[in-house]
Amino acid sequence: MLQVTVLRSNIDKVKERLAVKNFKQLELVDEIIALDDKRKRIQADFDNTQAKVNAASKEIGKLMAQGKKEEVERVKQEVVELKSRGIKYWIELEDTEKLLQDKIIMLPNLPSEIVPHGKLAEDNVIVREGGIQPSLYANALPHWDLIKKHDIIDFETGAKITGSGFPLYKGKGAKLQRALVQYFLDYNTAAGYVEYIPPFMVNEASAFATGQLPDKEGQMYHATADNFYLIPTAEVPVTNIYRDTILKEADLPIKMTAYSPCFRREAGSFGKDVRGLNRVHQFEKVEIIQIVNPTTSYKVLDEMVIHVEQLIQSLELPYRILRLCGGDMSFASALTYDFEVFSAAQQRWLEVSSVSNFENFQTNRMKCRYKDANGKMQLAHSLNGSSLALPRIVAALLENNQTENGIKIPTVLQSYFGSDILM
């Protein structure tokens, strides 16, 4: 959530940055400033009224000591009138503050200065590429045919159990999933991330804190009886570990990693781009999250990008890193890098990770603060990244490593999978 002080600091600049994200309701900035001005006036009136009440109460005590009963009654009546006026100011103040809050949470985070202008994925900037795109044999298959050939994922039975977009992993398919999750967690913990297993449902306060509400309520599964939300990513529960928390500066950085299933209602379109594992309602992902000192957050972002890049390199997959344009960024992000791997059988790039710096947008919402060296309270910065999302990684591994004799398992996974080939 943006701070009013930030909006006031340079209104034109704020509007310019919001326009980079293609945010259309720029008049909201002026409405918020006007509401904050109103809030300040009402607060001043309320404080002034309370001061008069306090002064009059002291005067009553003095008058009573002097035996001036008529004067006491007059001042008491004044106090009644002042208190009545104060109640009206208090109600008006609460209403104004609620309206101000409702308006300000509609504003997305301001994008970093280096975020490219643009509206669509085609406007994202390629930062760098790596790996070698494989040349497949003549009868190579896309992953949705490979999984049938090797009988490792069953979409039909998953649809019977739940619905479309809920794959059923079986046999070596389930084992490959488990191998990838374990390898990703080991890779992250070796880099100093502390592993967590979070709840897979969150309450409304947690979803609000990380920016899923009110921006993405239509994309999340909602258990209405309890008002819980199935998580779209482990970022949500893990970041909220530090909601309503005051940290010490020495506690930072905090590095966390977690595996979780992820649930998203956004699947449902049709065509080859969403076939098989390209887009599903339920999938597995390993996440990395950091809470850091604001002065280091962009250095940490670069480190997290390198961390994910080296993980993809270890899987021997061709990849590219994109800096997202304003129109393709999330509501809460200030700067995002996407990772895509090349799917040789489909001849297309598949997104497998996003690494983002949210600056203090999330920490302001969840009141995650720390005391600096001078004892002053400051908002921390939060970052997160996929390390990694499994479905498209599995799709690329199956397609890129297929041979006429089976599917080769990358060297780093062989000890986890228990074989160098999936047959």
C-alpha positions as CSV (number, residue, x, y, z in Angstrom):
1,M,0.0,0.0,0.0
2,L,1.3,3.4,-0.9
3,Q,1.8,6.0,1.8
4,V,0.1,9.4,1.6
5,T,3.4,11.1,2.3
6,V,4.7,9.5,-0.9
7,L,1.8,10.8,-2.9
8,R,2.2,14.3,-1.5
9,S,5.9,14.4,-2.1
10,N,5.5,14.8,-5.9
11,I,2.0,14.4,-7.2
12,D,3.0,14.7,-10.9
13,K,5.7,12.2,-10.6
14,V,3.4,9.7,-8.8
15,K,0.9,10.0,-11.7
16,E,3.6,9.6,-14.2
17,R,4.8,6.3,-12.6
18,L,1.2,5.0,-12.2
19,A,0.7,5.7,-15.9
20,V,3.7,3.4,-16.7
21,K,1.6,0.6,-15.1
22,N,-1.3,1.7,-17.4
23,F,-3.3,2.7,-14.3
24,K,-6.3,4.7,-15.6
25,Q,-7.8,6.2,-12.5
26,L,-5.1,8.9,-12.0
27,E,-7.8,11.2,-10.5
28,L,-7.7,8.9,-7.4
29,V,-4.4,10.6,-6.4
30,D,-6.1,14.0,-6.2
31,E,-9.1,12.5,-4.3
32,I,-6.8,10.9,-1.8
33,I,-4.9,14.1,-1.2
34,A,-8.2,16.0,-0.7
35,L,-9.5,13.3,1.7
36,D,-6.2,13.5,3.7
37,D,-6.6,17.3,3.9
38,K,-10.1,16.8,5.1
39,R,-8.9,14.2,7.7
40,K,-6.4,16.6,9.0
41,R,-8.9,19.4,9.4
42,I,-11.4,17.1,11.2
43,Q,-8.5,15.8,13.4
44,A,-7.5,19.4,14.3
45,D,-11.2,20.3,15.1
46,F,-11.5,17.2,17.3
47,D,-8.2,17.8,19.1
48,N,-9.2,21.4,19.7
49,T,-12.6,20.4,21.1
50,Q,-10.9,17.8,23.4
51,A,-8.5,20.5,24.6
52,K,-11.5,22.8,25.4
53,V,-13.2,19.9,27.3
54,N,-10.0,19.3,29.3
55,A,-9.6,23.0,30.1
56,A,-13.3,23.3,31.1
57,S,-13.0,20.3,33.4
58,K,-10.1,21.9,35.2
59,E,-12.1,25.1,35.5
60,I,-15.1,23.2,37.0
61,G,-12.7,21.9,39.8
62,K,-11.5,25.4,40.6
63,L,-15.0,26.9,40.5
64,M,-16.3,24.2,42.9
65,A,-13.5,24.9,45.3
66,Q,-14.6,28.6,45.2
67,G,-18.2,27.6,45.8
68,K,-19.4,29.3,42.5
69,K,-22.3,26.9,41.9
70,E,-23.9,28.9,39.1
71,E,-20.6,29.2,37.2
72,V,-20.1,25.4,37.7
73,E,-23.4,24.7,36.0
74,R,-22.7,27.0,33.1
75,V,-19.3,25.4,32.4
76,K,-20.8,21.9,32.8
77,Q,-23.3,22.8,30.1
78,E,-20.5,24.0,27.9
79,V,-18.7,20.6,28.4
80,V,-21.9,18.7,27.4
81,E,-22.1,20.8,24.2
82,L,-18.3,20.3,23.5
83,K,-18.5,16.6,24.1
84,S,-21.5,16.3,21.7
85,R,-19.5,18.3,19.1
86,G,-16.5,16.0,19.7
87,I,-18.6,12.9,19.1
88,K,-19.7,14.3,15.7
89,Y,-16.1,15.1,14.8
90,W,-15.0,11.6,15.8
91,I,-17.7,9.9,13.7
92,E,-16.8,12.1,10.7
93,L,-13.1,11.4,11.3
94,E,-13.7,7.6,11.3
95,D,-15.8,7.9,8.1
96,T,-13.2,10.0,6.4
97,E,-10.4,7.7,7.4
98,K,-12.3,4.6,6.1
99,L,-13.0,6.3,2.8
100,L,-9.3,7.4,2.5
101,Q,-8.2,3.8,3.2
102,D,-10.7,2.4,0.6
103,K,-9.3,4.8,-2.0
104,I,-5.6,4.3,-1.3
105,I,-5.7,0.5,-1.5
106,M,-7.0,0.9,-5.1
107,L,-3.6,2.3,-6.1
108,P,-1.0,-0.2,-7.3
109,N,2.6,0.0,-6.3
110,L,4.7,2.6,-8.1
111,P,7.1,0.9,-10.7
112,S,10.8,1.4,-10.5
113,E,12.4,3.9,-12.7
114,I,13.9,1.1,-14.9
115,V,10.6,-0.5,-15.6
116,P,10.0,-0.4,-19.4
117,H,6.9,1.3,-20.8
118,G,4.4,-1.0,-22.4
119,K,1.1,-2.8,-22.1
120,L,1.7,-6.4,-23.3
121,A,4.1,-9.3,-22.9
122,E,5.6,-8.3,-26.2
123,D,6.8,-5.1,-24.6
124,N,9.0,-6.8,-22.0
125,V,12.7,-6.4,-22.4
126,I,15.0,-9.4,-22.7
127,V,17.9,-8.9,-20.3
128,R,19.9,-12.0,-21.2
129,E,19.6,-15.6,-22.5
130,G,21.5,-18.8,-21.7
131,G,21.7,-22.4,-22.5
132,I,21.5,-24.3,-25.8
133,Q,18.2,-25.1,-27.5
134,P,18.2,-28.8,-28.3
135,S,17.6,-30.3,-31.7
136,L,15.1,-33.1,-31.3
137,Y,14.7,-36.3,-33.3
138,A,12.2,-36.5,-36.1
139,N,9.3,-38.0,-34.2
140,A,9.6,-35.9,-31.1
141,L,6.4,-35.3,-29.1
142,P,5.0,-32.4,-27.1
143,H,4.8,-33.1,-23.4
144,W,1.0,-33.9,-23.4
145,D,1.7,-36.8,-25.7
146,L,4.8,-37.9,-23.8
147,I,3.0,-38.1,-20.5
148,K,0.5,-40.5,-22.1
149,K,3.2,-42.5,-23.7
150,H,5.0,-43.0,-20.4
151,D,1.8,-43.0,-18.3
152,I,3.0,-40.5,-15.7
153,I,0.3,-37.9,-15.6
154,D,-3.4,-38.5,-15.9
155,F,-5.5,-35.5,-16.8
156,E,-8.7,-37.4,-17.5
157,T,-8.9,-39.0,-14.1
158,G,-7.9,-35.7,-12.4
159,A,-10.8,-34.1,-14.3
160,K,-13.1,-36.9,-13.0
161,I,-12.0,-36.4,-9.4
162,T,-12.1,-32.6,-9.4
163,G,-12.3,-30.9,-12.8
164,S,-10.2,-29.8,-15.8
165,G,-6.8,-28.3,-14.8
166,F,-6.3,-30.7,-11.9
167,P,-3.6,-33.2,-13.0
168,L,-3.2,-36.6,-11.3
169,Y,0.5,-37.5,-11.1
170,K,1.3,-41.2,-10.9
171,G,4.3,-43.5,-10.8
172,K,7.4,-42.0,-12.2
173,G,5.5,-38.7,-12.8
174,A,4.9,-38.4,-9.0
175,K,8.5,-39.4,-8.3
176,L,9.8,-36.7,-10.7
177,Q,7.6,-34.1,-8.9
178,R,9.0,-35.1,-5.6
179,A,12.6,-35.1,-6.9
180,L,12.2,-31.6,-8.2
181,V,10.7,-30.3,-5.0
182,Q,13.4,-31.8,-2.8
183,Y,16.2,-30.6,-5.1
184,F,14.8,-27.0,-5.2
185,L,14.4,-26.9,-1.4
186,D,17.9,-28.3,-0.9
187,Y,19.3,-25.7,-3.4
188,N,17.6,-22.9,-1.5
189,T,18.5,-24.0,2.0
190,A,22.1,-24.4,1.0
191,A,22.0,-20.6,0.1
192,G,20.8,-19.7,3.6
193,Y,17.0,-19.8,3.2
194,V,15.1,-21.3,6.1
195,E,12.5,-23.9,5.1
196,Y,8.9,-23.6,6.1
197,I,5.7,-25.6,5.5
198,P,3.0,-23.0,5.7
199,P,-0.8,-23.3,5.9
200,F,-2.2,-23.8,2.4
201,M,-5.2,-21.5,3.2
202,V,-5.1,-17.9,4.5
203,N,-7.5,-15.5,6.0
204,E,-8.5,-12.2,4.4
205,A,-6.0,-10.1,6.4
206,S,-3.1,-12.2,5.0
207,A,-4.4,-12.0,1.4
208,F,-4.8,-8.3,1.8
209,A,-1.3,-7.9,3.2
210,T,0.5,-9.3,0.2
211,G,-1.7,-7.6,-2.3
212,Q,-3.9,-10.4,-3.5
213,L,-7.0,-8.6,-2.1
214,P,-8.7,-6.6,-3.4
215,D,-6.8,-7.1,-6.7
216,K,-7.0,-10.8,-7.4
217,E,-10.1,-12.1,-5.5
218,G,-11.5,-13.5,-8.7
219,Q,-8.4,-15.6,-9.3
220,M,-8.4,-17.3,-5.9
221,Y,-10.5,-20.2,-4.6
222,H,-12.6,-18.9,-1.7
223,A,-13.9,-21.1,1.1
224,T,-16.8,-18.9,1.8
225,A,-18.1,-20.6,5.0
226,D,-14.9,-19.7,6.9
227,N,-13.8,-16.8,4.6
228,F,-10.5,-18.5,3.9
229,Y,-8.6,-18.4,0.6
230,L,-6.6,-21.3,-1.0
231,I,-3.2,-19.9,-1.6
232,P,-2.1,-18.9,-5.2
233,T,1.6,-19.2,-4.0
234,A,3.5,-19.8,-0.8
235,E,4.5,-16.1,-0.9
236,V,1.2,-15.2,0.8
237,P,1.4,-17.3,4.0
238,V,5.2,-17.1,4.4
239,T,5.4,-13.3,4.0
240,N,2.6,-13.0,6.5
241,I,4.8,-14.7,9.2
242,Y,6.0,-11.2,9.8
243,R,2.7,-9.3,9.7
244,D,2.2,-7.0,12.7
245,T,5.9,-7.5,13.7
246,I,8.6,-5.1,14.9
247,L,12.0,-6.4,14.0
248,K,15.5,-5.4,15.0
249,E,17.7,-4.1,12.2
250,A,20.2,-6.9,13.1
251,D,17.4,-9.4,12.2
252,L,17.6,-8.4,8.5
253,P,17.8,-9.9,6.0
254,I,15.3,-12.7,6.7
255,K,15.5,-15.5,4.1
256,M,12.7,-18.0,3.8
257,T,11.8,-20.8,1.4
258,A,8.7,-23.0,1.2
259,Y,7.1,-25.7,-0.9
260,S,3.3,-25.6,-1.5
261,P,0.6,-26.6,-3.8
262,C,-0.8,-23.5,-5.5
263,F,-4.4,-22.9,-6.5
264,R,-5.5,-20.5,-9.3
265,R,-8.9,-20.1,-10.9
266,E,-7.4,-18.2,-13.9
267,A,-7.0,-21.3,-16.1
268,G,-9.9,-22.0,-18.4
269,S,-8.9,-20.6,-21.8
270,F,-8.5,-23.0,-24.8
271,G,-5.9,-23.7,-27.4
272,K,-2.4,-25.1,-27.7
273,D,-0.9,-22.5,-25.4
274,V,-2.7,-23.9,-22.4
275,R,-2.6,-27.6,-23.3
276,G,-1.2,-30.2,-20.9
277,L,0.9,-28.6,-18.1
278,N,1.1,-25.2,-19.7
279,R,-1.7,-23.9,-17.5
280,V,-3.5,-25.7,-14.7
281,H,-5.6,-24.8,-11.7
282,Q,-3.4,-26.7,-9.2
283,F,0.3,-27.0,-9.3
284,E,3.4,-27.3,-7.1
285,K,5.9,-24.6,-6.5
286,V,8.9,-23.8,-4.3
287,E,9.2,-20.1,-3.3
288,I,11.9,-17.9,-1.9
289,I,11.0,-14.8,0.1
290,Q,13.2,-12.1,1.7
291,I,12.5,-9.3,4.1
292,V,15.3,-6.8,4.0
293,N,16.7,-3.4,4.9
294,P,15.4,-0.9,2.3
295,T,18.9,0.2,1.5
296,T,19.8,-3.3,0.2
297,S,16.6,-4.4,-1.5
298,Y,17.7,-3.9,-5.1
299,K,21.1,-5.5,-4.5
300,V,19.1,-8.5,-3.0
301,L,16.9,-8.5,-6.0
302,D,19.9,-8.9,-8.3
303,E,21.2,-11.7,-6.0
304,M,17.8,-13.5,-6.1
305,V,17.8,-13.3,-9.9
306,I,21.2,-14.9,-10.1
307,H,20.1,-17.6,-7.6
308,V,17.2,-18.6,-9.8
309,E,19.3,-18.3,-13.0
310,Q,21.9,-20.7,-11.6
311,L,19.1,-23.1,-10.6
312,I,17.7,-23.2,-14.1
313,Q,21.3,-23.6,-15.5
314,S,21.7,-26.6,-13.3
315,L,18.7,-28.2,-14.9
316,E,20.4,-27.8,-18.3
317,L,17.5,-25.9,-19.8
318,P,17.7,-23.0,-22.3
319,Y,16.3,-19.9,-20.7
320,R,15.9,-16.1,-21.0
321,I,15.3,-13.4,-18.4
322,L,12.8,-10.6,-19.1
323,R,12.4,-7.3,-17.3
324,L,8.6,-6.8,-17.3
325,C,7.0,-3.7,-18.7
326,G,4.6,-1.7,-16.6
327,G,1.5,-3.2,-18.1
328,D,2.6,-6.8,-17.5
329,M,3.6,-6.3,-13.9
330,S,1.6,-7.4,-10.8
331,F,-0.4,-4.9,-8.7
332,A,2.1,-5.0,-5.8
333,S,5.5,-5.2,-7.7
334,A,7.9,-2.3,-8.1
335,L,10.2,-4.3,-10.4
336,T,9.8,-7.9,-11.8
337,Y,12.1,-10.2,-13.7
338,D,10.5,-13.2,-15.4
339,F,12.3,-16.4,-16.3
340,E,11.2,-18.4,-19.3
341,V,12.6,-21.8,-20.5
342,F,12.4,-22.9,-24.1
343,S,10.1,-25.8,-24.9
344,A,11.7,-27.6,-27.9
345,A,8.7,-29.7,-29.0
346,Q,6.3,-26.7,-28.7
347,Q,8.9,-24.2,-30.1
348,R,7.9,-21.6,-27.6
349,W,9.0,-20.0,-24.3
350,L,7.3,-21.0,-21.1
351,E,7.3,-18.8,-18.0
352,V,8.7,-20.7,-14.9
353,S,9.6,-17.9,-12.4
354,S,9.0,-14.3,-11.4
355,V,11.4,-12.5,-9.1
356,S,10.0,-9.3,-7.7
357,N,10.9,-6.4,-5.4
358,F,7.8,-5.0,-3.7
359,E,9.7,-2.3,-1.8
360,N,7.5,-1.4,1.2
361,F,4.2,-1.9,-0.5
362,Q,3.5,-5.2,1.2
363,T,5.2,-4.4,4.5
364,N,3.2,-1.2,4.8
365,R,0.0,-3.2,4.4
366,M,1.1,-5.8,6.9
367,K,2.8,-3.4,9.3
368,C,6.2,-5.2,9.2
369,R,8.7,-2.7,10.7
370,Y,12.1,-2.6,12.2
371,K,14.0,-0.2,14.5
372,D,17.0,1.4,12.9
373,A,20.2,2.3,14.6
374,N,18.7,5.5,16.0
375,G,15.7,3.7,17.4
376,K,13.4,5.1,14.7
377,M,10.7,2.8,13.2
378,Q,11.1,2.0,9.5
379,L,9.2,-0.2,7.0
380,A,11.2,-3.1,5.8
381,H,11.2,-4.2,2.1
382,S,9.9,-7.5,0.8
383,L,10.9,-9.6,-2.2
384,N,9.9,-13.0,-3.5
385,G,10.6,-15.4,-6.4
386,S,9.6,-18.7,-7.8
387,S,12.4,-21.2,-7.3
388,L,10.8,-22.9,-9.2
389,A,7.2,-23.5,-10.4
390,L,7.0,-27.1,-11.5
391,P,4.5,-27.6,-14.3
392,R,6.3,-25.8,-17.1
393,I,9.7,-27.0,-15.8
394,V,8.4,-30.6,-16.1
395,A,7.0,-29.8,-19.6
396,A,10.4,-28.5,-20.8
397,L,12.4,-31.3,-19.2
398,L,10.2,-33.9,-20.8
399,E,10.3,-32.3,-24.2
400,N,13.9,-31.2,-24.4
401,N,15.4,-34.4,-23.0
402,Q,13.3,-36.9,-24.9
403,T,15.1,-39.6,-26.9
404,E,13.9,-42.7,-28.8
405,N,15.0,-44.7,-25.7
406,G,13.3,-42.6,-23.0
407,I,13.6,-39.2,-21.3
408,K,17.0,-38.3,-19.9
409,I,17.1,-36.9,-16.4
410,P,19.4,-34.0,-15.8
411,T,22.6,-34.9,-13.8
412,V,21.6,-32.8,-10.7
413,L,18.3,-34.7,-10.4
414,Q,19.5,-38.2,-10.9
415,S,20.3,-38.9,-7.2
416,Y,16.9,-37.6,-6.3
417,F,15.0,-39.5,-9.0
418,G,17.0,-42.6,-8.6
419,S,17.8,-43.0,-12.3
420,D,19.4,-41.2,-15.3
421,I,16.4,-42.0,-17.5
422,L,12.6,-42.1,-17.4
423,M,11.4,-45.0,-19.6
